[in-house]
């Protein structure tokens, strides 16, 4: 990879990371292509994207970003799942896939600049998502007038 290609890769990673509210770093060593494709689809359905990065380029791209806190934790093979809309949905997609996959291991993540370890990401994935919270709020708001009329 020449210098121009590296600069372009750094800019691409930086633009994706800057837009992301969550970044989940995982190890994908030995994962078959079919599983990796399925993981990409699940993350895309959750409103995110899976990015395979070289560790050195990721460290450079994460410098002075809101996910700067995880830049020194990149070791071995790393895939970064970035979530743009609902961070809980991306965390659910990644942790759910990691539970069924024998090869994928979640290392750590960053939520709006705060470091999360694998167990904290698992706890985050158990929270209700944005759509579920909106449905619960709407149900509560609808219950008051319904009970009043009844």
N, C-alpha and C positions, 0 to 999 in steps of 0.2 A: 504494500500500500504506500503510495507516494505522499508527499507532504500535502498536496492539494486535496487528495481524496480523504486524508485524515482530517483536514480542516473542514471539509464538507460534512463528514460524519459527525464531527464534534458539534457543528452548528445544528444539524438535524436532531441530535440527541438533546441538545440544549433547548431547542424550540419545543420539543415534546415534554421535557421535564418542567419547563417554565409554566406550561399550561396545566400541568397535572396537579391535582390536590393530594394524590396518594401515589407512592412508588413502592412496589413490593419486589424485593430482590430474592431470586430463588436459584437453586442449582439444578441444572437439567442434564447432567452428565449421564450418558447412556440411554437417554429417552429416545424411543423410535420417532420417526418423522410423523407417523399417523397420530401419535399421542400429542406431539407438539402442535400439529394442525388443529386438533380438537381443542387444545388449551387456548390457542389463538382465537378460535371461534367463540368459546365461552367468554373470554375476556372482552372481545368485541361486542358481544351481546349485552355485556354489563356496562358498556360505555367506556371502554378502555382500549389499550393496545399493548401488545407484547413486543419488547424490543430486545434483541440479542446484541450485547455490547462487548467490546474489548475493555478490559479493566482500566487500562491507562487512559483511553479515550473517555470513558465514563467519569473517571476522577477529574479530568480537565473540564468536561462539560458540566459537572455538578458544582464546580467551584463558583461561589457567589450566587448560588440559586437558593430557593427556599428548601431544597432537599440536600443542602450542603453537608448536613450532619452525618450522612451515610457514605460520603465519598471515599473515606479511608477504609471502609469495610469490604471492598470488592476483592475477592480472592477466588481463584480457579474459574470455573465456568459460571457465568452469570447471565440470567435473563431478568429483565426488569419489566414488570407489569405496571403500566401507568394508567391511572384513572382520571378522567376529565370531569365527569358529572357527579356521580354518586360514589364516594370512596368505599362505602359499606358493600355495595354491589360488586365492586372489583375484588375486595377482600374475600367476599363469599365465593366468588368464582375461583380464585386462586387456591384458597384453603380447601374448598370442596374437591377441587381437582387433585390437590396434593394428598388428600386422604385416600383417593382411589388409585393413584399412581404409585408404583413401586420405586420409580427412579427420581421423581421430583421431590426436592426438599426445600422448604421455605427457610431462608436465612434470616432476613430482617426486612424492615421497611421504614418509610417515613410518611407521616401524616401531617401535612402543613408545617413541616420543619421539626417535628418531634420524632425521635427514634422509637421504633416499635420492634420488639423481638418477636419470634415466631408465636409464642403463647399469647402475646398481646394482640397480634393480628388475628389469631383464632377467636379471641374474645370479641374483637371488633366485628368479625364475620357473623357472630351470633346476634348482633343488634338488628332491629328491624330496618329495612331499607327505606329510601326516600318515599317510594310509592306506598309502602305499608304504613308509614307514619302519616302520610296525607290521607289515606283511607281511614285510619283510626281517628284523625282529627275531624274529618267530615262526618264520620259516624257519631262522634260525640256532639258535634254541632247540630246534627239532624235529630238526635235523641231528645234534646230539650223541647223544641216545638212539638214533636210528636207526642211526648208525654203530657205536655200542656193541653193539647187538643183532646187527648184521651181522657 
